[in-house]
Amino acid sequence: MQVRWNFKLLPNQTQLCTLEDWLVTLRKHRNYALRERTTGFESNNKDSDSLIIYTYGSYCDLESRIEFGSCCPLTCPVLKHGVIPQNFELATKNTKVKDKETKEVLDIVSKWDSASGIQMKVTTELRKSRDNFSIVNSAVLQTNVARLDTAFSNFYKLGRGYPNFIRRLDSFEYKPGHVLLRHIRKNYATAYLPGIGDVKFHAEP
């Protein structure tokens, strides 16, 4: 059984401004990532008779047999999720091919990364080039993409509603173990939030 506790944060004015800036950036970040996936979804799920113009397609190098996306040498379908970064190097990942018995690495194959994998790498690049992204904790940004990925998994696998664009974001998540309890008093406690600092909180009645 899982138990969930709700606590009300009591940030100071500086921390409150930082939190508000984070929420604005995270909302834009999520909506941009959603629009990118929606474009790919709508393009790749049209009727077969409809005319579709694609920017890139998945392909396989016939000489090296290196696979980019899901394809075989005889067919070249378009990548399912449709997320194509401007920096093409961010679109692929290296996968080790191991022997089933000895577990020895036989080869390293370059494959097209997942939508969340690509968007997380793009997010890392955004933190280097944009001030509004650099002030947000990196783990919070990565979790923002992961939450969107969960919403898409629920849509594809469980038949839940398609993820919606949001006008206002009122929460974000840290990865487990990142938030630390500093001080515990009778009426309140203090927690360290990476990127925010020590914030007081108390249990909601």
Residue, then its C-alpha position, 0 to 999 in steps of 0.5 A: m500500500q502506498v501512502r501519500w502526504n500533502f504538504k504546503l510550501l511556504p517559500n519566501q518572495t524570492q523563491l516564489c518568483t523563481l517557482e513562478d518562472w520555472l512553471v512558465t518555462l515548464r509549461k512552454h517546454r511541455n507544450y512545445a514537446l507535445r506540439e512536436r509529437t502531435t505533428g508527427f502523430e498526425s502526419n504518420n497516422k493519415d489515411s494511406d490515400s492521403l498525400i503526405i510530405y515528410t521532411y525525413g524518413s527512417y532508413c538503413d545503410l545497405e553496406s554497413r547495415i546500420e539502422f536508423g529507425s524501424c526499417c529493413p533494407l527493402t522498406c523505408p517507413v517514416l519514423k513513427h513518432g515523427v520527432i526530428p531535431q535540428n541537430f541530427e546527431l541528437a536523433t540517434k543512440n548507440t546500442k550494444v549488441k551482446d552475445k546471448e551466452t557469453k554476454e560479450v559485446l559483438d558490435i555497437v549499432s546506431k539506432w533512432d532514439s525514442a521521442s522522449g530520448i530525443q527531446m531530453k537531449v534537445t532539452t539538455e542543449l536548451r539549458k546551454s543556450r537559453d537563460n530561462f531553461s538554464i535556471v530550471n533544475s535539469a532533473v525537473l526538465q527531464t521529468n517534465v518530458a517523462r510525464l508527457d511520455t507517460a501521458f502518451s503511453n496511457f493514450y497508446k496502450l490504455g486507450r486514455g485521452y490524447p494529451n492536451f495543451i495546457r494553459r497553466l501549470d501548477s506543479f512539477e516533480y523532482k526525481p526520487g532522492h533529490v529533495l532533502l529534509r533539513h530541519i524538522r520542528k514541531n509546527y513546520a519543517t524545512a526541505y532543500l529543493p535543488g535550484i530553489g533552496d531551503v523552503k519551509f513547509h507544513a502538513e495541510p490540515 
